Amino acid sequence: MKKQLVLAGLLALVNLSAQAQRHQSQPMKKAGGLTQYVDPYIGTGFHGHVFVGASVPFGAVQLGPTNISEGWDWCSGYHISDSTIIGFQHTHLSGTGIGDLGDISFMPTTGPINVYKGSNKNLKVGYVSLFSHKDEVVKPGYYKVKLKKYDIGVELTASARVGMHKYTFPASKDAHILIDLQEGIGWDRPMETYIKQVDQNTICGYRFSKGWANDQRIYFTAVFSKPIKTFNVYDSTASAKGTELKGVKVKGVISFATTKGEVVYAKVGISPVSAKNALLNIETEIPGWDFNKVVADADAAWNKQFQKIVIKADSLSQMKKFYTAFYHTMIAPSIFNDVNGEYWGTDKKVHKNEGFNNVTTFSLWDTYRSNNPLSTIIHPEHVNDMINSMLAIYQQQGSLPVWHLMANETNCMVGYSAVPVVADALLKGYKGFDANLAYEAMKTTAMGDDRGIKYVKKYGYIPADSSRESVSMGLEYAIDDWSLAQVAKKLGKTEDYAYFSKRGAYYKNYYDAKAGFMRGRLSQDAWRTPYSPFISIHETGDFTEGNGWQYTFLVPQDVEGLIDMLGGVDKFNTKLDSLFIAQGDMGKFKSPDVSGLIGQYAHGNEPSHPMSYYYAYSGKPWKTAEKVRFILDDFYTDKPDGIIGNEDVGQMSAWYVLSAVGFYPVNPANGLYVFGSPVVNEATLQLQGNKKFHVVVKNNGPKNKYIQAMTLNGADYTKTYIKHTDVMQGGELVITMGDKPGTVWGVGEANKAVSVLK
């Protein structure tokens, strides 16, 4: 199913292999930085949908190339199979299943002015240009390519809110920079656009569009190093008079003459509030014209983040897989406010936050499972930004975000997955937000009536004939409600704790004991027919991007209860074994997201992510080790198709980062991490208060995937899980590996993983 592609553009990284092999298992030298191990091509093939271009960690600007091709595999605007560029756009999504953004497109050209982009069928008539991956350089904070049609070299870098362009032109009397406000990615369509020449070096404007984000607004100011000789405006392809224009598909063309090798720089600030703020962002973040300094600053920003987890590994491939995954976890949620604190709210008003960065792009159905828990370990300031942003959204729209993008609630995916994220932060002791407001927001969201919640309150389940994807919706609500119950308990709200604990067990109401699977329920005594646990019907069935096999095991909040429901430990283990073996036709309406199959386990989609760790709850942790190691080695590679499904805004990669170190948060809000099978030889986690948690993995190797023994701070440690509080205190965990299942570690009831809050 996957297509292996070898790119000449990767040679620069491959050349590091000799040095890496000479220093296997050695820590990274500061001179090179950990960014040298990041390969942004990973995930650009198959269905990874990752962003390629220049950005800084969690930056508002994702400045990169956009191909002319459109479709599902171009949700980020770029796919490794393509060799076309229509422009360099300042916002991109990374790893989503829906395309949007692609705002403020810049394209340098030469020759006669052409404002028609062209088409895949006829690349000669438009301004679109071919490129070669041989001419690309891609690394964190920097992108380089040559536009073949125009013989123009393009280099890009970025700060948090500003994109910086460097164009190396040939000799030309007709050199141009096209600003195309019509173009967007995927569903995105312009609704109102505006452009204006301010002076001989400055252009400003805005782009309002509709797509996945129903009412998206972005302003920009662009400052150029070379004076503008002429500036022409167009409405679509029709020429207009003057140097200012408002319309639906506005474009502007800057023109001047260039000498051979002449470099022209552009600094483009973006803002959700105003062009004035966009200029302020430029003046604050990139006041000068030192392109190389901006590149170096971006590299330093990434290295600072990568230093939070420093690993030792046996190969260059492992280093690349780890740090590329780590990189992908920090594209979003991205900053959505200006340097003065102003941002555009869900209520369509300008707000000014105090004390936190407002952020956007909340893919919570994906990220609550491991990317958000990862942040609670190593990104304390970002956790507080995220929670405060969610609480601001709650105050503006009356509920916590579901899938929030650029001040818009898309209501994409099932559940109210902000609840376990907020709950996890609160239960882990985060204090950078209002705990009472957080509880109010969670409870209000859980007690609404929309999206099937009224049925949960009335019946304890969502009738299959009342809502599509009813089973998945109900199972996600049970996870969310269990998380909310734990917060109620911590805050001494006894009645709420009892009520939401009951709702947290409503997953049992979707289980048909006769069929042996979760199933769409019509009433107390009637199930959806016909039924097959293999069938997956995309968007209109009872399951979200999955089937009955996968969703029968979606109970990470109460694995012990799931074990009992399925008939006890032995029957549970047999059923779980079957999940990884069963073969069957998913039907012609199967979701393309159901990928990375091991039997019916689908690692390419998020609901399956905790399930390989369930054996730690049922007395067979060595089976978890086998499954986890296979996934780490086979479903993540250092090739362009090296992610087995959508990156999903960092979730696929967060699974890898945590699992590679050796543990995973099966339950998203109980503060416990379950052990699997680490692939690194050492990992040092930089924690708050200058503390460090050091993981040493002895006798590791491809065959030695089973944990034999552990010590925590010198004392024997036999549990199959570790508490978040133990990790955050710092210390050293030593794990000894072997080629056969251990007979001491993890054996016995007292050592099993548990899903109750400790």
FIKE-606716 format. One line per field, with one value per residue (C-alpha): residue number from 0; residue in one letter; x, y, z. Coordinates in steps of 0.001 Angstrom, whole numbers, plus 500000, padded with zeros to 6 digits. Layout:
k: [NUM,...]
r: [a,...]
X: [X,...]
Y: [Y,...]
Z: [Z,...]
END
This chain:
k: [0,1,2,3,4,5,6,7,8,9,10,11,12,13,14,15,16,17,18,19,20,21,22,23,24,25,26,27,28,29,30,31,32,33,34,35,36,37,38,39,40,41,42,43,44,45,46,47,48,49,50,51,52,53,54,55,56,57,58,59,60,61,62,63,64,65,66,67,68,69,70,71,72,73,74,75,76,77,78,79,80,81,82,83,84,85,86,87,88,89,90,91,92,93,94,95,96,97,98,99,100,101,102,103,104,105,106,107,108,109,110,111,112,113,114,115,116,117,118,119,120,121,122,123,124,125,126,127,128,129,130,131,132,133,134,135,136,137,138,139,140,141,142,143,144,145,146,147,148,149,150,151,152,153,154,155,156,157,158,159,160,161,162,163,164,165,166,167,168,169,170,171,172,173,174,175,176,177,178,179,180,181,182,183,184,185,186,187,188,189,190,191,192,193,194,195,196,197,198,199,200,201,202,203,204,205,206,207,208,209,210,211,212,213,214,215,216,217,218,219,220,221,222,223,224,225,226,227,228,229,230,231,232,233,234,235,236,237,238,239,240,241,242,243,244,245,246,247,248,249,250,251,252,253,254,255,256,257,258,259,260,261,262,263,264,265,266,267,268,269,270,271,272,273,274,275,276,277,278,279,280,281,282,283,284,285,286,287,288,289,290,291,292,293,294,295,296,297,298,299,300,301,302,303,304,305,306,307,308,309,310,311,312,313,314,315,316,317,318,319,320,321,322,323,324,325,326,327,328,329,330,331,332,333,334,335,336,337,338,339,340,341,342,343,344,345,346,347,348,349,350,351,352,353,354,355,356,357,358,359,360,361,362,363,364,365,366,367,368,369,370,371,372,373,374,375,376,377,378,379,380,381,382,383,384,385,386,387,388,389,390,391,392,393,394,395,396,397,398,399,400,401,402,403,404,405,406,407,408,409,410,411,412,413,414,415,416,417,418,419,420,421,422,423,424,425,426,427,428,429,430,431,432,433,434,435,436,437,438,439,440,441,442,443,444,445,446,447,448,449,450,451,452,453,454,455,456,457,458,459,460,461,462,463,464,465,466,467,468,469,470,471,472,473,474,475,476,477,478,479,480,481,482,483,484,485,486,487,488,489,490,491,492,493,494,495,496,497,498,499,500,501,502,503,504,505,506,507,508,509,510,511,512,513,514,515,516,517,518,519,520,521,522,523,524,525,526,527,528,529,530,531,532,533,534,535,536,537,538,539,540,541,542,543,544,545,546,547,548,549,550,551,552,553,554,555,556,557,558,559,560,561,562,563,564,565,566,567,568,569,570,571,572,573,574,575,576,577,578,579,580,581,582,583,584,585,586,587,588,589,590,591,592,593,594,595,596,597,598,599,600,601,602,603,604,605,606,607,608,609,610,611,612,613,614,615,616,617,618,619,620,621,622,623,624,625,626,627,628,629,630,631,632,633,634,635,636,637,638,639,640,641,642,643,644,645,646,647,648,649,650,651,652,653,654,655,656,657,658,659,660,661,662,663,664,665,666,667,668,669,670,671,672,673,674,675,676,677,678,679,680,681,682,683,684,685,686,687,688,689,690,691,692,693,694,695,696,697,698,699,700,701,702,703,704,705,706,707,708,709,710,711,712,713,714,715,716,717,718,719,720,721,722,723,724,725,726,727,728,729,730,731,732,733,734,735,736,737,738,739,740,741,742,743,744,745,746,747,748,749,750,751,752,753,754,755,756,757]
r: [m,k,k,q,l,v,l,a,g,l,l,a,l,v,n,l,s,a,q,a,q,r,h,q,s,q,p,m,k,k,a,g,g,l,t,q,y,v,d,p,y,i,g,t,g,f,h,g,h,v,f,v,g,a,s,v,p,f,g,a,v,q,l,g,p,t,n,i,s,e,g,w,d,w,c,s,g,y,h,i,s,d,s,t,i,i,g,f,q,h,t,h,l,s,g,t,g,i,g,d,l,g,d,i,s,f,m,p,t,t,g,p,i,n,v,y,k,g,s,n,k,n,l,k,v,g,y,v,s,l,f,s,h,k,d,e,v,v,k,p,g,y,y,k,v,k,l,k,k,y,d,i,g,v,e,l,t,a,s,a,r,v,g,m,h,k,y,t,f,p,a,s,k,d,a,h,i,l,i,d,l,q,e,g,i,g,w,d,r,p,m,e,t,y,i,k,q,v,d,q,n,t,i,c,g,y,r,f,s,k,g,w,a,n,d,q,r,i,y,f,t,a,v,f,s,k,p,i,k,t,f,n,v,y,d,s,t,a,s,a,k,g,t,e,l,k,g,v,k,v,k,g,v,i,s,f,a,t,t,k,g,e,v,v,y,a,k,v,g,i,s,p,v,s,a,k,n,a,l,l,n,i,e,t,e,i,p,g,w,d,f,n,k,v,v,a,d,a,d,a,a,w,n,k,q,f,q,k,i,v,i,k,a,d,s,l,s,q,m,k,k,f,y,t,a,f,y,h,t,m,i,a,p,s,i,f,n,d,v,n,g,e,y,w,g,t,d,k,k,v,h,k,n,e,g,f,n,n,v,t,t,f,s,l,w,d,t,y,r,s,n,n,p,l,s,t,i,i,h,p,e,h,v,n,d,m,i,n,s,m,l,a,i,y,q,q,q,g,s,l,p,v,w,h,l,m,a,n,e,t,n,c,m,v,g,y,s,a,v,p,v,v,a,d,a,l,l,k,g,y,k,g,f,d,a,n,l,a,y,e,a,m,k,t,t,a,m,g,d,d,r,g,i,k,y,v,k,k,y,g,y,i,p,a,d,s,s,r,e,s,v,s,m,g,l,e,y,a,i,d,d,w,s,l,a,q,v,a,k,k,l,g,k,t,e,d,y,a,y,f,s,k,r,g,a,y,y,k,n,y,y,d,a,k,a,g,f,m,r,g,r,l,s,q,d,a,w,r,t,p,y,s,p,f,i,s,i,h,e,t,g,d,f,t,e,g,n,g,w,q,y,t,f,l,v,p,q,d,v,e,g,l,i,d,m,l,g,g,v,d,k,f,n,t,k,l,d,s,l,f,i,a,q,g,d,m,g,k,f,k,s,p,d,v,s,g,l,i,g,q,y,a,h,g,n,e,p,s,h,p,m,s,y,y,y,a,y,s,g,k,p,w,k,t,a,e,k,v,r,f,i,l,d,d,f,y,t,d,k,p,d,g,i,i,g,n,e,d,v,g,q,m,s,a,w,y,v,l,s,a,v,g,f,y,p,v,n,p,a,n,g,l,y,v,f,g,s,p,v,v,n,e,a,t,l,q,l,q,g,n,k,k,f,h,v,v,v,k,n,n,g,p,k,n,k,y,i,q,a,m,t,l,n,g,a,d,y,t,k,t,y,i,k,h,t,d,v,m,q,g,g,e,l,v,i,t,m,g,d,k,p,g,t,v,w,g,v,g,e,a,n,k,a,v,s,v,l,k]
X: [500000,502834,505138,508791,510411,514093,514836,518013,517020,517721,521386,522524,521123,522344,525877,525736,525530,529287,529747,526641,527851,531255,529470,526596,524698,526572,524728,524368,527171,526002,527737,525453,522294,519484,517795,520183,518230,514906,513778,510625,510113,508956,505176,505017,504266,501381,498658,500851,499677,502492,503521,506779,508302,509663,508217,509208,507713,503979,504406,501528,503434,503912,505573,506031,505327,501922,501476,498909,497373,494352,492756,492936,496678,497250,495541,498774,499248,502301,502883,506216,504815,504294,506738,504683,504561,501914,503164,504613,501797,502008,499594,499353,497821,499937,498545,494830,492219,490661,492428,492245,494372,497017,496655,498602,500326,503581,505095,508181,508145,509814,508568,505081,502730,500543,497993,496368,497881,497377,496219,497657,496561,498406,501306,502633,499824,499864,502356,502817,506380,507967,510679,512941,513343,517080,516927,515102,516612,514141,514915,513310,512924,514285,513200,514983,514007,514584,511646,512582,510304,511876,515346,514562,516062,513684,514649,512219,512492,510194,509701,506502,504352,506510,507619,510821,511453,514747,514453,517545,516522,518148,518776,515345,513623,510345,510782,507677,506337,502721,500553,497571,494774,492478,494465,493808,494092,491377,487940,489148,487551,487979,484968,486502,490053,491820,495238,496866,500243,501225,504544,507403,508395,505148,501968,499140,495766,493591,491996,488624,487712,485344,486250,486641,486925,483656,484730,488489,490156,493818,495540,499029,501679,504614,507796,510277,513996,513830,511668,508539,508775,505139,502220,499233,496020,493691,490282,490789,492506,490931,493156,491938,492992,495005,497080,494254,491466,488768,487022,486600,489703,492102,495719,498596,501782,504951,507332,510925,514101,516784,520386,521759,521926,520171,518559,515209,513908,510344,509126,505467,503731,500339,497690,494172,493311,494730,497397,498681,499280,500917,503418,503953,504736,507406,508930,509047,510178,512290,513234,516282,517163,519608,518082,520777,520148,516453,517404,519796,517210,514629,517137,517974,514273,513827,517008,515848,512693,514516,516820,513797,514247,517819,518199,520938,520173,521909,521459,520967,517594,516389,517626,515821,512588,512592,513443,511249,508373,509227,509279,505830,504374,505246,503742,500439,498465,499882,499983,496883,497582,499783,502804,500539,498303,495344,493444,490179,487714,485059,482512,483851,485358,488915,490231,493462,494746,496788,499536,499197,499483,496176,496549,494518,494297,492910,492687,491555,489941,493402,495767,494097,495375,499111,500252,498573,499868,503353,503055,502255,505685,507897,505890,504447,504152,502417,499976,498857,498532,496351,494090,493682,492869,490245,488703,488571,486802,484352,483577,483050,481009,479482,481312,484832,486291,485712,487977,488810,490512,491250,488473,485975,484305,484234,482512,484601,484908,482973,483106,484037,487714,488810,487505,490205,492866,491713,491122,494585,496288,494250,494758,498498,498636,498865,497931,498406,494656,491439,490532,486965,486390,487935,485506,482581,483604,483926,480630,478701,480043,479108,475593,474553,471922,473551,475597,473689,474325,470620,470246,473157,471438,468040,468823,472461,473216,472740,470150,471699,468774,469105,472699,475382,478504,476467,478618,481874,480257,478968,482255,484176,481677,482274,486021,485356,482861,485186,487856,485429,484442,488043,488196,484901,486412,489533,487447,485193,482077,480703,477398,479049,481676,479006,476989,479860,481414,478140,478247,481868,480627,477979,480302,478693,475381,476811,478007,475925,476909,475404,477397,480435,481014,480071,477087,474606,471713,468162,466448,466834,466022,466838,470162,471020,470719,472328,475602,479160,482045,484242,482166,483231,480969,482696,480842,477326,477749,477699,481480,483865,486607,486542,484483,483086,486339,488282,485644,484889,488237,487898,487632,491016,489432,488314,490295,489474,485778,486289,488030,485069,482580,484330,484237,487344,491092,491356,488510,489736,493213,491758,489606,492522,494686,491921,491925,495468,494675,491128,490758,487614,486258,485541,483264,483321,482564,485561,487230,490680,491824,491627,495236,498217,496355,497505,494469,491768,494005,494454,497469,496873,493865,493731,491113,493442,496421,496162,495164,498588,499235,496162,498051,499748,496329,495676,498895,500752,502956,505321,502558,502412,506174,505815,503071,504620,508059,506567,504669,507716,509928,507537,504892,507365,510283,512717,511235,508690,505925,507176,503927,501237,498298,497448,499912,496857,498475,501148,499246,500795,504228,503523,502658,506092,507991,506517,506578,510186,511183,509287,505865,502448,499386,496714,494227,494450,493704,494769,498403,499836,502094,502151,505422,505901,509207,511657,513781,516176,519226,518926,516595,516972,513783,514262,511569,510366,512591,515716,514953,515772,514279,516895,515878,518654,517854,520392,520972,518590,518437,516151,515659,515815,512355,511140,511556,513341,513779,513670,515025,513705,516275,518173,515221,513641,510534,508109,504983,503960,503222,504799,503114,503383,504366,507308,508537,508217,510235,513205,515519,516695,514814,516978,515326,517005,515902,516087,515127,512482,509546,510668,509591,509855,509063,505344,504227,501431,498262,500027,502121,499432,498648,495623,493119,492005,493439,496395]
Y: [500000,502334,503703,503924,507052,507956,511623,513322,516100,513718,513237,516075,514258,510851,512243,512559,508773,508148,510549,509233,505626,506562,508024,505601,506123,509369,512564,515242,517807,521371,522637,520717,520966,518471,520128,518249,515091,516518,515465,517421,515141,512372,512329,514122,510829,508356,510094,511952,515423,517215,520821,521596,525031,527485,527967,528217,526126,526852,529870,531661,531623,528380,529720,527174,526092,525070,522712,523300,519877,519604,516691,514732,514141,517868,518961,520711,522053,519845,516199,514595,513200,516734,519010,522208,525438,528152,530232,530495,530835,532011,529618,525850,522972,519929,516424,517156,515259,518468,521219,524894,528018,528745,532469,535354,533662,535169,534109,535699,535645,537180,538092,539292,539703,536616,536414,533126,530240,527663,524065,520600,519913,522925,524185,526456,529025,529997,531442,527994,526732,523312,522539,519640,518094,518109,521896,521855,522268,521574,521894,523452,527188,527222,526260,526657,525863,527039,527919,526353,528483,531724,530666,532325,531037,531169,530957,531252,531618,532819,534190,533563,536062,537092,535270,536394,535749,535906,535886,535647,536926,536572,539665,540872,544074,542484,540979,540631,539490,538357,538577,536328,536705,534386,531253,528974,525259,522616,523837,527404,530036,533825,535889,539375,540433,543776,545067,548506,550051,552109,553523,552576,549641,548556,546684,545806,544112,541304,538023,536907,533384,530507,526871,524442,527614,529274,532885,533204,536623,537394,540734,541296,543926,543254,545339,544954,545669,546947,549931,549104,550490,549811,548143,546746,545347,542718,541277,537619,538028,541361,544424,547296,550916,552395,550839,549760,547244,545416,542371,538614,537489,540391,540121,542573,542545,544368,545043,546202,545449,543155,542375,538837,537396,540372,539544,540996,540464,540642,540625,539651,540086,538491,539376,538243,541858,544479,545392,547884,545034,543015,545843,545994,542273,542918,545840,543798,540385,541111,544813,544418,542666,540031,536916,534606,535833,534991,531521,531090,532340,529886,527043,528054,528143,524587,523371,524869,522783,519634,519914,519049,515402,514439,510839,508392,505820,503179,504679,507823,506454,506264,509779,511098,509314,510593,514237,514529,513162,515572,518408,517464,517686,521399,522834,523507,524641,527833,531407,533419,536820,539788,541006,543490,540641,541385,538599,537956,535998,533429,536115,538249,540811,541955,540797,541494,538621,539225,536872,534159,533570,532881,529815,528089,524820,522525,519022,517769,514462,513474,515185,514521,510957,511686,515017,517008,514664,514991,518756,518421,516861,519203,522304,523836,527347,526002,523969,527117,528950,526161,525936,529718,529870,527157,528953,532179,530260,528922,532445,533585,530683,529096,525767,524425,523977,520809,521430,525122,526901,530614,531795,529333,526298,523612,521027,518438,514956,513421,513997,517109,516282,519548,518110,515444,517991,520569,517861,516377,519737,520530,517087,517297,520470,523152,526506,528961,529261,529715,526269,527273,528644,525481,523294,525490,525247,521465,520921,523387,521713,518262,519354,520862,519392,519465,516802,513958,515001,515306,511597,510719,512568,511024,507435,506811,506257,507968,506195,505161,506533,509992,510766,509523,508036,507499,504741,506624,509787,507992,506233,509502,511174,508397,509105,512830,512354,510052,512752,515394,513146,513034,516827,516926,514520,516650,519781,518065,518125,514783,514761,515742,513050,510369,511648,511916,508657,506998,508642,507553,503948,504458,502781,499550,500649,500263,496702,493890,490847,488433,489905,490474,493977,497613,498271,500941,500900,501883,501352,499441,496169,496816,497041,498379,495730,494442,494484,493381,494370,494681,497211,500858,503471,506824,509736,508259,505011,504324,504586,507471,506395,502850,499748,497606,495780,498958,500731,497729,498469,502255,502327,503704,505314,501966,499070,496942,497518,496596,493387,492476,493379,491076,488142,488357,488365,485187,486045,489621,488494,486180,488999,491426,488869,488592,492357,492047,488988,489284,489775,490990,493286,496792,497512,499958,502971,502492,505665,506245,507103,503430,502571,500929,497695,494815,492611,495126,497338,500566,502568,505121,506395,507641,505472,502459,504243,503001,499427,497841,498819,497037,493779,495579,495593,491901,490363,490001,493071,491173,491189,494965,494996,492920,495078,498411,497495,496316,499598,501702,499849,499210,501944,504799,505085,507759,507830,510299,507729,507131,507936,505278,507718,511400,513111,514664,517808,515959,513013,510296,511644,512110,508398,507700,510131,508771,505128,505398,506629,503697,504673,505923,507626,504999,506869,510512,512033,509731,510806,507356,506172,502498,500867,499312,498689,501587,501877,504554,503705,506799,509746,512821,514803,518427,519327,522365,523653,522528,518916,516034,512586,510244,506980,504416,501362,498550,495666,497150,495971,494734,491335,492555,494098,492658,494438,492189,494509,498136,500339,503796,505896,502729,500749,497784,498796,496075,498016,498197,501902,505025,508066,511513,512821,510409,511539,515225,514819,513921,511014,507982,505026,502101,499525,496225,494503,490911,488713,486715,487766,488467,486330,488926,492412,493154,489795,489646,491604,494358,495258,495552,498877,500542,503060,504478,507857,507644]
Z: [500000,500707,498065,498991,497610,497795,497368,496333,498737,501627,500696,502916,505932,504793,504585,508344,508670,508762,511648,513406,513115,514571,517561,518026,521257,521877,522846,520225,520060,520585,517460,515114,517151,517281,514302,512009,512818,511641,508171,507249,504239,506593,506306,502953,501188,501579,503662,506181,505075,506934,506450,504646,505072,507620,511085,514722,517535,517810,515502,513802,510497,508600,505449,502718,499139,497878,494936,492211,492872,495121,496937,500168,500039,499556,502803,503813,500282,499616,498656,497799,494542,493186,491378,491026,493021,492732,495618,499084,501575,505155,506870,506524,508440,509273,509205,509043,507041,505737,503797,504760,505241,502580,503197,501613,498682,497326,493985,492361,488539,485476,482018,481097,484057,484508,487313,486235,488176,485426,485807,486128,482566,481186,483280,480522,480490,484178,486610,488188,488068,488155,490695,491554,494974,494190,494502,497826,501263,504063,507746,510823,510301,506753,503236,499897,496296,492718,490455,487129,484970,486173,487332,490671,493897,496847,500506,503390,507133,509907,513378,515353,513423,510461,507345,505640,501942,500056,496263,494072,490631,487220,485110,484023,482997,484069,487513,489671,493012,492783,495900,495227,497768,495846,496548,499510,500263,500109,501107,501567,499318,499451,500505,500632,499891,499910,498888,498969,498269,501305,500074,497775,500011,501674,500743,503120,502954,504224,503224,504565,503534,504163,504381,507220,509279,508292,508862,508686,508741,508303,507765,506449,505887,503578,503574,500685,500628,497028,496116,494146,490621,489723,491442,489535,490973,489543,490347,489463,486090,485169,485442,487619,488015,490845,493601,495896,495373,497327,495867,496142,494225,494493,493370,493332,491286,492314,489412,489058,487107,488505,487750,487630,491143,492705,496025,497050,500566,501832,505425,505763,509088,509635,512186,513100,513971,511594,509059,511626,514070,511293,510827,514590,514521,511875,513747,516946,515703,512589,512636,510362,507112,508347,506790,508129,511662,511373,510116,513038,515520,514178,514411,517978,518892,517659,519340,522625,522435,521307,524312,526439,525401,524559,523477,522623,519938,517838,514393,512384,511313,514924,515617,512549,513369,516934,516350,513268,515321,518128,515552,514275,517783,517904,514701,516483,518427,516983,518243,517343,518831,518014,519942,521753,522952,520680,518913,517103,519202,518417,519288,516383,518694,519315,522670,524501,526544,529637,530665,528037,524312,522631,520377,517685,515702,518384,516910,520286,519253,518096,520500,523861,523666,523866,522418,525180,527930,526388,526751,530467,530945,528915,527840,531030,529562,526442,528548,530336,527008,525641,528689,528956,525235,525641,528589,526575,523808,526397,527576,523985,522556,525665,525449,525280,521785,519789,516771,516810,513920,513497,515862,514363,515878,513190,515448,513630,515157,518042,521787,523752,523857,525458,528738,529265,528237,530786,533387,532896,533381,536468,538020,537420,539464,536792,538309,535435,534867,536841,538224,539085,535594,534155,536094,535111,531453,531570,533357,531182,528057,529365,530335,527006,524711,521298,519497,521156,524761,525511,524770,527027,529872,529123,528125,528969,525298,521947,519761,516457,514479,516070,515212,512871,514461,517630,519111,518684,520018,523090,523820,523583,525930,528455,528381,528756,531580,533514,533296,534529,537431,538655,538736,540658,543164,543568,544096,546659,544476,545679,543799,540527,541057,541452,538475,536006,537206,536259,532848,532494,532589,529885,527408,528613,527094,523587,524146,522686,524734,522196,519325,521520,520156,520537,518300,517315,519772,518763,522137,525364,523590,519916,518043,514624,511907,509789,511661,511032,513322,510216,508281,508365,506788,506517,508168,508009,509941,513681,514009,513360,510968,512260,512918,515699,516276,516976,519008,521216,522867,523146,526952,528081,531145,532590,531177,534243,533606,529964,531036,533244,530508,528049,530468,532611,532040,529957,527606,527396,526375,523750,522396,522421,520620,518040,517475,516160,514015,512646,508891,507178,504495,505801,502859,499994,502207,504512,505708,504192,507713,508689,507885,509533,510114,512284,511987,512867,515005,512987,514081,511340,513269,516825,518586,518349,519891,523503,522689,522245,525879,527258,527922,530799,532487,531906,533148,529843,529457,527136,524512,524802,524211,521042,519569,520544,519195,515896,515493,516387,513921,511032,511044,511514,509100,507943,504414,503002,503529,507058,508871,508504,508512,508903,511216,512886,514266,516203,517643,515480,516313,520021,520215,518783,521026,524250,523185,521990,525458,526932,528253,527145,528771,528076,530233,529101,532503,535350,535524,534840,532022,531013,529988,526559,524800,524550,521411,522660,524761,526908,527241,529428,529978,531014,533550,535440,538199,536335,537236,534936,534507,533107,531417,530850,528751,529169,526769,524211,520608,517820,519473,523057,523172,526477,529816,532303,535258,536370,539084,539974,541790,542691,544079,542311,540405,539284,538327,534678,535009,536461,537966,536419,539858,540001,536593,537472,540674,538513,539014,537111,535705,534591,532325,531495,528301,527065,524134,526031,528228,531769,534709,537475,536193,535791,537175,539734,540434,542363,539367,536689,535156,536707,535400,538750,539670,542043]
END
